[in-house]
Amino acid sequence: MKPFFFLLLSAMFFIPACDKKNKYPTVTTFAGNGAMGAVNGKGLDASFSNLMGVAVDTSGNLYVADSRNNLIRKISADGDVTTFAGNGKVGAVDGKKDTASFFNPGGLAVDKKGNVYVADTQNSLIRKISTDGFVTTLAGRRPDSPVKSNDTSVRFDHPAGIAVDTAGNVYVADWANDVIRKISPGGKVTDIAGTAGNRGAKDSIGPSASFYLPGGIAVDSAGNVYVSDTYNNMIRKISPDGVVITLAGKTAKGASDGKGSAASFLHPAGIAVDREGNLYVADAGNNKIRKITPDGDVTTFAGTGVRGSANGRDTISSFYKPYGVAVDNRGNVFVADYQNNLIRKISF
């Protein structure tokens, strides 16, 4: 019996040691060398210019809105950076890969089939990129374009965040309109919360609720929509029946951890949700990544708050205006570190 008890005691001893080693999140640089550029390559050999949105597919590939370069870049699970769509020129041309063009693309989302959706911010368009890189306009029209007699002629005003649910519905944080919108798989656009021209911080139902330049958006498996209400410094939640509540934060700027309104943010941007319903927020003005539990408890997940690009554990790492955030199936969090021109990875 002694060998059995020896093995049992050994297991009891070593398991806590493993847990202790991995008990805190650690930040590394996944791609980019920090210099502004548009170079493809492996990991740190690649370069970007003012990254905004980031999304991850079921295979672990990342898609990045390389905003200043007017490109959508793809990063394989092992860190190989390529150009997925766009020719780098300012424009709104649909077409195959490098014949297509964008204008400061912002938020990104990817559906279960691998299609990528882009909030093409300065064009005020919602674009769709198929798995083979073909770009089409899903919704919106440019101000200088003739009005079309269908739902895709609906006007957006600098859309920022974008998300997609399992049924293929696309949700958009229509930034300058202060409205949260939904696009059906068939292209029909509806408003689910907020009213254009009614800026504010009101919790209510559907059009009676109000927002102030909402920047990020995410949707969970139950159909709840989460919004980084950027200039209200709040995280809002919209139930499937359109009821808007404030999950965390308050209009006063700050960086306090805490539950619900005891917490504070400074211009939160990108937002993502994991399988357990935890939210991750790119708290851009505070240079931090924050985590919010389903019941609204806010903690600082990574970042000291001081501008920088330091890697390491949560309490010594630093960011410089992180904008986009995404979480993969393993719980790894990826950050589009806007001013550092880097893609950062946070893992345990």
Sine and cosine of phi, psi and omega as CSV:
sin_phi,cos_phi,sin_psi,cos_psi,sin_omega,cos_omega
0.00,0.00,-0.40,0.92,-0.07,-1.00
-0.86,0.51,-0.71,0.71,0.02,-1.00
-0.84,0.54,-0.62,0.79,-0.02,-1.00
-0.89,0.45,-0.73,0.68,-0.02,-1.00
-0.92,0.38,-0.53,0.85,0.05,-1.00
-0.90,0.44,-0.69,0.73,0.02,-1.00
-0.92,0.40,-0.64,0.77,0.00,-1.00
-0.89,0.45,-0.71,0.70,0.02,-1.00
-0.91,0.41,-0.59,0.81,0.03,-1.00
-0.89,0.45,-0.68,0.73,0.01,-1.00
-0.89,0.46,-0.68,0.73,0.00,-1.00
-0.89,0.45,-0.52,0.86,-0.01,-1.00
-0.97,0.24,-0.69,0.72,-0.13,-0.99
-0.99,0.14,-0.47,0.88,0.00,-1.00
-0.89,0.47,-0.73,0.68,0.06,-1.00
-0.87,0.49,-0.57,0.82,0.02,-1.00
-0.88,0.47,-0.64,0.77,0.03,-1.00
-0.91,0.40,-0.68,0.73,0.01,-1.00
-0.89,0.46,-0.65,0.76,-0.03,-1.00
-0.89,0.45,-0.64,0.77,-0.02,-1.00
-0.89,0.45,-0.55,0.84,-0.11,-0.99
-0.92,-0.39,0.45,0.89,-0.13,-0.99
-0.99,0.14,-0.22,0.97,-0.03,-1.00
-0.81,-0.59,0.50,-0.87,0.02,-1.00
-0.95,0.32,0.60,-0.80,-0.01,-1.00
-0.83,-0.55,0.70,-0.72,-0.04,-1.00
-0.98,-0.17,0.74,-0.67,0.13,-0.99
-0.76,-0.65,0.26,-0.97,0.11,-0.99
-1.00,-0.05,0.87,-0.49,-0.06,-1.00
-1.00,0.02,-0.61,0.79,0.00,-1.00
-0.40,-0.92,0.54,-0.84,0.03,-1.00
0.96,-0.28,0.56,-0.83,0.03,-1.00
-0.96,-0.26,-0.01,1.00,0.04,-1.00
1.00,-0.09,-0.40,0.92,0.03,-1.00
-0.99,0.16,0.58,-0.82,0.05,-1.00
-0.94,0.33,0.74,-0.67,-0.01,-1.00
0.06,-1.00,-0.09,-1.00,-0.01,-1.00
-0.68,-0.73,0.62,0.78,-0.07,-1.00
-1.00,0.09,0.76,-0.65,0.13,-0.99
-1.00,0.08,0.38,-0.93,0.00,-1.00
0.38,-0.93,-0.13,-0.99,-0.06,-1.00
-1.00,0.02,0.84,-0.55,0.16,-0.99
0.77,0.63,-0.91,-0.42,-0.09,-1.00
-0.96,0.27,-0.10,0.99,0.07,-1.00
-0.99,0.15,-0.30,0.95,-0.04,-1.00
-0.99,0.13,0.28,-0.96,0.06,-1.00
-0.64,-0.77,0.44,-0.90,-0.05,-1.00
-0.67,-0.74,0.17,-0.99,0.06,-1.00
-0.68,-0.74,0.97,-0.24,0.05,-1.00
0.84,0.54,0.96,0.29,0.02,-1.00
-0.94,0.34,0.62,-0.79,0.03,-1.00
-0.85,-0.52,-1.00,-0.03,-0.05,-1.00
-0.97,0.23,0.44,-0.90,0.10,-1.00
-0.57,-0.82,0.64,-0.77,0.02,-1.00
-0.60,-0.80,0.40,-0.92,-0.04,-1.00
-0.77,-0.64,0.66,-0.75,0.02,-1.00
-1.00,-0.09,0.00,-1.00,-0.09,-1.00
-0.93,0.36,-0.28,0.96,0.03,-1.00
-1.00,-0.07,-0.01,1.00,0.01,-1.00
1.00,0.00,0.12,0.99,0.09,-1.00
-0.98,0.22,0.63,-0.77,0.05,-1.00
-0.98,-0.21,0.54,-0.84,0.13,-0.99
-0.84,-0.54,0.72,-0.69,-0.14,-0.99
-0.77,-0.63,0.72,-0.69,0.13,-0.99
-1.00,0.09,0.98,-0.19,0.01,-1.00
-1.00,0.07,0.99,0.12,-0.33,-0.94
-0.87,0.48,-0.79,0.61,-0.07,-1.00
-0.93,0.36,-0.42,0.91,0.06,-1.00
-1.00,0.08,-0.11,0.99,-0.02,-1.00
0.84,0.54,0.65,0.76,-0.04,-1.00
-0.77,-0.64,0.42,-0.91,0.23,-0.97
-0.94,-0.33,0.87,-0.49,-0.05,-1.00
-0.97,-0.25,0.44,-0.90,0.05,-1.00
-0.85,-0.52,0.69,-0.72,0.03,-1.00
-0.84,-0.55,0.88,-0.48,0.00,-1.00
-0.93,0.38,0.23,-0.97,-0.03,-1.00
-0.86,0.51,-0.44,0.90,0.03,-1.00
-0.99,-0.14,0.20,0.98,0.17,-0.99
1.00,-0.09,0.20,0.98,0.00,-1.00
-0.99,0.12,0.87,-0.49,-0.08,-1.00
-0.99,-0.13,0.80,-0.60,0.07,-1.00
-0.72,-0.69,0.22,-0.98,0.10,-0.99
-1.00,-0.03,0.86,-0.50,-0.06,-1.00
-1.00,0.07,-0.65,0.76,0.01,-1.00
-0.35,-0.94,0.51,-0.86,0.03,-1.00
0.94,-0.33,0.52,-0.86,0.03,-1.00
-0.95,-0.32,0.03,1.00,0.03,-1.00
1.00,0.00,-0.22,0.98,0.00,-1.00
-1.00,0.02,0.52,-0.86,0.08,-1.00
-0.93,0.36,0.79,-0.61,0.01,-1.00
0.09,-1.00,-0.03,-1.00,0.00,-1.00
-0.70,-0.71,0.60,0.80,-0.06,-1.00
-0.99,0.14,0.77,-0.64,0.14,-0.99
-1.00,0.09,0.39,-0.92,0.03,-1.00
0.51,-0.86,-0.15,-0.99,-0.08,-1.00
-0.99,0.17,0.83,-0.56,0.17,-0.99
0.62,0.79,-0.97,-0.23,-0.12,-0.99
-0.99,0.13,0.10,0.99,0.17,-0.99
-1.00,-0.04,-0.29,0.96,0.00,-1.00
-0.99,0.15,0.36,-0.93,0.02,-1.00
-0.61,-0.79,0.42,-0.91,-0.02,-1.00
-0.72,-0.70,0.15,-0.99,0.05,-1.00
-0.66,-0.75,0.99,-0.17,-0.03,-1.00
0.77,0.64,0.88,0.47,0.04,-1.00
-0.88,0.47,0.61,-0.79,-0.05,-1.00
-0.94,-0.35,-0.99,-0.17,-0.07,-1.00
-0.95,0.32,0.45,-0.89,0.05,-1.00
-0.72,-0.69,0.47,-0.88,0.13,-0.99
-0.52,-0.85,0.42,-0.91,0.02,-1.00
-0.72,-0.69,0.70,-0.71,-0.02,-1.00
-1.00,0.00,0.03,-1.00,-0.09,-1.00
-0.93,0.38,-0.28,0.96,0.04,-1.00
-1.00,-0.01,-0.13,0.99,0.01,-1.00
0.99,-0.11,0.08,1.00,0.10,-0.99
-0.96,0.29,0.63,-0.77,-0.04,-1.00
-0.95,-0.32,0.71,-0.71,0.02,-1.00
-0.92,-0.38,0.67,-0.74,-0.12,-0.99
-0.81,-0.58,0.79,-0.62,0.23,-0.97
-0.99,0.11,0.99,-0.12,-0.06,-1.00
-0.99,0.13,1.00,0.08,-0.34,-0.94
-0.85,0.53,-0.83,0.55,-0.09,-1.00
-0.95,0.30,-0.36,0.93,0.11,-0.99
-0.99,0.11,-0.20,0.98,-0.07,-1.00
0.81,0.58,0.69,0.73,0.00,-1.00
-0.80,-0.60,0.40,-0.92,0.17,-0.99
-0.94,-0.35,0.87,-0.50,-0.08,-1.00
-0.94,-0.35,0.43,-0.90,0.05,-1.00
-0.81,-0.59,0.71,-0.70,0.03,-1.00
-0.87,-0.49,0.87,-0.49,0.02,-1.00
-0.95,0.31,0.17,-0.99,-0.08,-1.00
-0.88,0.47,-0.39,0.92,0.03,-1.00
-1.00,-0.06,0.15,0.99,0.10,-1.00
1.00,0.00,0.19,0.98,0.00,-1.00
-1.00,0.10,0.80,-0.60,-0.09,-1.00
-0.98,-0.19,0.76,-0.65,0.12,-0.99
-0.76,-0.65,0.31,-0.95,0.08,-1.00
-1.00,-0.08,0.89,-0.46,-0.04,-1.00
-0.99,0.13,-0.64,0.76,-0.05,-1.00
-0.36,-0.93,0.40,-0.91,0.03,-1.00
0.99,-0.17,0.24,-0.97,0.11,-0.99
-0.52,-0.85,0.52,-0.85,0.06,-1.00
-0.96,0.27,0.48,-0.88,-0.02,-1.00
-0.84,0.54,-0.48,0.88,-0.05,-1.00
-1.00,-0.03,0.13,0.99,0.00,-1.00
-0.99,-0.14,0.53,-0.85,0.05,-1.00
-0.92,0.40,0.53,-0.85,0.01,-1.00
-0.95,0.32,0.75,-0.67,0.04,-1.00
-0.98,-0.18,0.47,-0.88,-0.07,-1.00
-1.00,0.00,0.81,0.58,0.11,-0.99
-0.43,-0.90,0.10,-0.99,-0.11,-0.99
-0.91,0.41,-0.38,0.92,0.00,-1.00
-0.95,0.30,-0.06,1.00,0.07,-1.00
-1.00,0.03,-0.02,1.00,0.04,-1.00
-0.86,0.50,0.68,-0.73,-0.05,-1.00
-1.00,0.00,0.75,-0.66,0.20,-0.98
-0.97,-0.24,0.31,-0.95,0.04,-1.00
-0.76,-0.65,1.00,-0.09,-0.01,-1.00
0.81,0.58,0.87,0.50,0.05,-1.00
-0.86,0.50,0.63,-0.78,-0.09,-1.00
-0.91,-0.41,-0.95,0.31,-0.03,-1.00
-1.00,0.06,0.44,-0.90,0.03,-1.00
-0.51,-0.86,0.59,-0.81,0.01,-1.00
-0.54,-0.84,0.33,-0.94,0.01,-1.00
-0.67,-0.74,0.66,-0.75,0.00,-1.00
-0.99,-0.10,-0.01,-1.00,-0.09,-1.00
-0.93,0.36,-0.33,0.94,0.02,-1.00
-1.00,0.01,-0.04,1.00,0.02,-1.00
1.00,-0.01,0.14,0.99,0.11,-0.99
-0.97,0.24,0.67,-0.75,-0.03,-1.00
-0.95,-0.31,0.73,-0.69,0.00,-1.00
-0.92,-0.39,0.67,-0.75,-0.10,-0.99
-0.77,-0.64,0.76,-0.65,0.20,-0.98
-1.00,0.05,0.99,-0.17,-0.06,-1.00
-0.99,0.12,1.00,0.02,-0.27,-0.96
-0.75,0.66,-0.90,0.43,-0.12,-0.99
-0.97,0.22,-0.26,0.97,0.10,-0.99
-1.00,0.04,-0.18,0.98,-0.01,-1.00
0.84,0.54,0.63,0.78,-0.07,-1.00
-0.74,-0.67,0.57,-0.82,0.14,-0.99
-0.98,-0.21,0.82,-0.57,-0.12,-0.99
-0.85,-0.53,0.36,-0.93,0.00,-1.00
-0.79,-0.62,0.69,-0.72,0.05,-1.00
-0.88,-0.48,0.86,-0.51,0.01,-1.00
-0.95,0.31,0.28,-0.96,0.04,-1.00
-0.84,0.55,-0.42,0.91,0.03,-1.00
-1.00,0.07,-0.05,1.00,0.06,-1.00
0.99,-0.14,0.10,1.00,0.02,-1.00
-0.98,0.21,0.78,-0.62,-0.05,-1.00
-0.97,-0.23,0.78,-0.63,0.09,-1.00
-0.73,-0.69,0.42,-0.91,0.10,-0.99
-1.00,-0.06,0.78,-0.63,0.01,-1.00
-0.97,-0.24,-0.34,0.94,0.03,-1.00
-0.33,-0.95,0.63,-0.78,0.00,-1.00
1.00,0.05,0.32,-0.95,0.04,-1.00
-0.70,-0.71,0.74,-0.67,0.02,-1.00
-0.85,0.53,0.73,-0.68,0.00,-1.00
1.00,0.04,-0.01,1.00,-0.01,-1.00
-0.89,-0.46,0.90,0.43,-0.06,-1.00
-0.95,0.31,0.67,-0.75,0.01,-1.00
0.11,-0.99,-0.32,-0.95,-0.04,-1.00
-0.70,-0.71,0.61,0.79,-0.12,-0.99
-1.00,0.02,0.77,-0.64,0.17,-0.98
-1.00,0.09,0.75,-0.66,-0.03,-1.00
-0.15,-0.99,-0.42,-0.91,-0.01,-1.00
-0.92,-0.39,0.78,-0.62,0.12,-0.99
0.77,0.64,-0.84,-0.54,-0.09,-1.00
-0.92,0.38,-0.26,0.97,0.01,-1.00
-0.98,0.19,-0.31,0.95,0.06,-1.00
-0.97,0.24,0.31,-0.95,0.02,-1.00
-0.63,-0.77,0.43,-0.90,-0.04,-1.00
-0.70,-0.71,0.20,-0.98,0.02,-1.00
-0.71,-0.71,0.99,-0.12,-0.01,-1.00
0.79,0.62,0.91,0.42,0.02,-1.00
-0.93,0.38,0.73,-0.69,-0.13,-0.99
-0.95,-0.32,-0.67,0.74,-0.07,-1.00
-0.88,-0.47,0.39,-0.92,-0.02,-1.00
-0.48,-0.88,0.57,-0.82,0.05,-1.00
-0.53,-0.85,0.38,-0.92,0.02,-1.00
-0.71,-0.71,0.68,-0.73,-0.01,-1.00
-0.99,-0.11,0.00,-1.00,-0.09,-1.00
-0.93,0.36,-0.30,0.95,0.02,-1.00
-1.00,-0.03,-0.03,1.00,0.01,-1.00
1.00,0.00,0.13,0.99,0.12,-0.99
-0.97,0.25,0.68,-0.74,-0.01,-1.00
-0.95,-0.32,0.72,-0.69,0.00,-1.00
-0.91,-0.42,0.67,-0.74,-0.10,-0.99
-0.79,-0.62,0.77,-0.64,0.22,-0.97
-0.99,0.13,0.98,-0.20,-0.03,-1.00
-1.00,0.10,1.00,0.07,-0.34,-0.94
-0.83,0.56,-0.79,0.61,-0.10,-0.99
-1.00,0.06,-0.09,1.00,0.21,-0.98
-1.00,-0.03,-0.14,0.99,-0.02,-1.00
0.84,0.54,0.64,0.77,-0.04,-1.00
-0.76,-0.65,0.38,-0.93,0.19,-0.98
-0.94,-0.35,0.87,-0.50,-0.07,-1.00
-0.95,-0.30,0.43,-0.90,0.03,-1.00
-0.80,-0.60,0.73,-0.68,0.03,-1.00
-0.89,-0.46,0.88,-0.47,0.01,-1.00
-0.96,0.29,0.27,-0.96,0.02,-1.00
-0.84,0.54,-0.41,0.91,0.03,-1.00
-1.00,-0.09,0.23,0.97,0.17,-0.99
1.00,0.02,0.17,0.98,0.02,-1.00
-0.99,0.14,0.83,-0.55,-0.03,-1.00
-0.98,-0.21,0.79,-0.61,0.11,-0.99
-0.77,-0.64,0.30,-0.95,0.12,-0.99
-1.00,-0.08,0.91,-0.42,-0.03,-1.00
-0.98,0.19,-0.63,0.78,-0.05,-1.00
-0.37,-0.93,0.48,-0.87,0.06,-1.00
1.00,-0.09,0.10,-0.99,0.01,-1.00
-0.48,-0.88,0.23,-0.97,-0.08,-1.00
-0.91,0.42,-0.45,0.89,0.03,-1.00
-0.92,0.38,0.72,-0.69,0.00,-1.00
-0.94,0.33,0.52,-0.85,0.04,-1.00
0.08,-1.00,-0.11,-0.99,0.00,-1.00
-0.64,-0.77,0.47,0.88,-0.06,-1.00
-0.98,0.18,0.68,-0.74,0.20,-0.98
-0.99,0.12,0.34,-0.94,0.01,-1.00
0.49,-0.87,-0.09,-1.00,-0.06,-1.00
-0.98,-0.20,0.73,-0.69,0.08,-1.00
0.84,0.54,-0.82,-0.57,-0.06,-1.00
-0.96,0.27,-0.12,0.99,0.09,-1.00
-0.96,0.28,-0.37,0.93,0.03,-1.00
-1.00,0.09,0.35,-0.94,0.05,-1.00
-0.58,-0.81,0.42,-0.91,-0.05,-1.00
-0.72,-0.69,0.17,-0.98,0.10,-0.99
-0.70,-0.72,0.99,-0.15,0.00,-1.00
0.82,0.57,0.87,0.49,0.07,-1.00
-0.89,0.45,0.61,-0.79,-0.07,-1.00
-0.89,-0.45,-0.95,-0.31,-0.06,-1.00
-0.88,0.47,0.48,-0.88,-0.01,-1.00
-0.59,-0.81,0.60,-0.80,0.02,-1.00
-0.62,-0.78,0.40,-0.92,-0.02,-1.00
-0.80,-0.60,0.67,-0.74,0.01,-1.00
-0.99,-0.11,-0.05,-1.00,-0.07,-1.00
-0.90,0.44,-0.47,0.88,-0.02,-1.00
-1.00,0.04,-0.01,1.00,0.00,-1.00
1.00,0.03,0.13,0.99,0.10,-1.00
-0.97,0.24,0.61,-0.80,0.03,-1.00
-0.97,-0.23,0.54,-0.84,0.11,-0.99
-0.83,-0.55,0.78,-0.63,-0.13,-0.99
-0.83,-0.56,0.74,-0.67,0.14,-0.99
-0.99,0.12,0.99,-0.16,-0.03,-1.00
-1.00,0.09,0.99,0.14,-0.24,-0.97
-0.86,0.51,-0.72,0.69,-0.05,-1.00
-0.92,0.38,-0.41,0.91,0.02,-1.00
-0.99,-0.11,-0.06,1.00,-0.03,-1.00
0.83,0.55,0.67,0.74,-0.02,-1.00
-0.70,-0.72,0.34,-0.94,0.22,-0.98
-0.95,-0.32,0.84,-0.55,-0.05,-1.00
-0.95,-0.31,0.46,-0.89,0.04,-1.00
-0.87,-0.50,0.68,-0.73,0.01,-1.00
-0.80,-0.60,0.83,-0.56,0.05,-1.00
-0.96,0.28,0.25,-0.97,0.00,-1.00
-0.84,0.54,-0.44,0.90,0.00,-1.00
-1.00,-0.09,0.20,0.98,0.15,-0.99
1.00,-0.04,0.27,0.96,0.02,-1.00
-1.00,0.09,0.87,-0.49,-0.09,-1.00
-0.98,-0.22,0.76,-0.65,0.12,-0.99
-0.74,-0.67,0.30,-0.95,0.11,-0.99
-1.00,0.06,0.90,-0.44,-0.07,-1.00
-0.99,0.14,-0.62,0.78,0.03,-1.00
-0.30,-0.95,0.50,-0.86,0.05,-1.00
0.96,-0.29,0.67,-0.74,0.02,-1.00
-1.00,0.09,-0.35,0.94,-0.11,-0.99
0.99,-0.15,-0.29,0.96,0.05,-1.00
-1.00,0.07,0.70,-0.71,0.02,-1.00
-0.86,0.51,0.71,-0.70,0.02,-1.00
0.16,-0.99,-0.10,-0.99,0.00,-1.00
-0.69,-0.72,0.50,0.86,-0.03,-1.00
-0.95,0.32,0.72,-0.69,0.14,-0.99
-1.00,-0.03,0.23,-0.97,0.01,-1.00
0.75,-0.66,-0.20,-0.98,-0.06,-1.00
-0.92,0.40,0.21,-0.98,-0.14,-0.99
-0.78,0.63,-0.65,0.76,-0.13,-0.99
-0.99,0.10,-0.08,1.00,0.05,-1.00
-0.86,-0.51,-0.17,0.99,-0.02,-1.00
-0.96,0.27,0.36,-0.93,0.01,-1.00
-0.58,-0.81,0.42,-0.91,0.00,-1.00
-0.73,-0.69,0.21,-0.98,0.06,-1.00
-0.70,-0.72,0.99,-0.13,-0.06,-1.00
0.82,0.58,0.88,0.47,0.09,-1.00
-0.89,0.46,0.69,-0.72,-0.08,-1.00
-0.91,-0.41,-0.87,0.50,-0.04,-1.00
-0.99,-0.10,0.45,-0.89,0.04,-1.00
-0.53,-0.85,0.61,-0.79,0.03,-1.00
-0.56,-0.83,0.43,-0.90,0.01,-1.00
-0.76,-0.65,0.71,-0.70,-0.03,-1.00
-1.00,-0.05,-0.02,-1.00,-0.07,-1.00
-0.92,0.39,-0.31,0.95,0.01,-1.00
-1.00,-0.07,-0.02,1.00,0.00,-1.00
1.00,0.00,0.09,1.00,0.10,-0.99
-0.96,0.29,0.67,-0.74,-0.01,-1.00
-0.95,-0.31,0.76,-0.65,0.01,-1.00
-0.93,-0.37,0.65,-0.76,-0.09,-1.00
-0.81,-0.59,0.77,-0.63,0.18,-0.98
-1.00,0.08,0.97,-0.22,-0.09,-1.00
-1.00,0.03,1.00,-0.03,-0.25,-0.97
-0.80,0.60,-0.86,0.52,-0.09,-1.00
-0.98,0.21,-0.36,0.93,0.06,-1.00
-1.00,0.08,-0.19,0.98,-0.02,-1.00
0.84,0.54,0.66,0.75,-0.04,-1.00
-0.75,-0.66,0.44,-0.90,0.24,-0.97
-0.97,-0.24,0.86,-0.51,-0.04,-1.00
-0.96,-0.30,0.47,-0.88,0.02,-1.00
-0.84,-0.55,0.73,-0.68,0.05,-1.00
-0.89,-0.46,0.86,-0.50,-0.04,-1.00
-0.61,-0.80,0.20,-0.98,0.02,-1.00
-0.98,-0.20,0.00,0.00,0.00,0.00
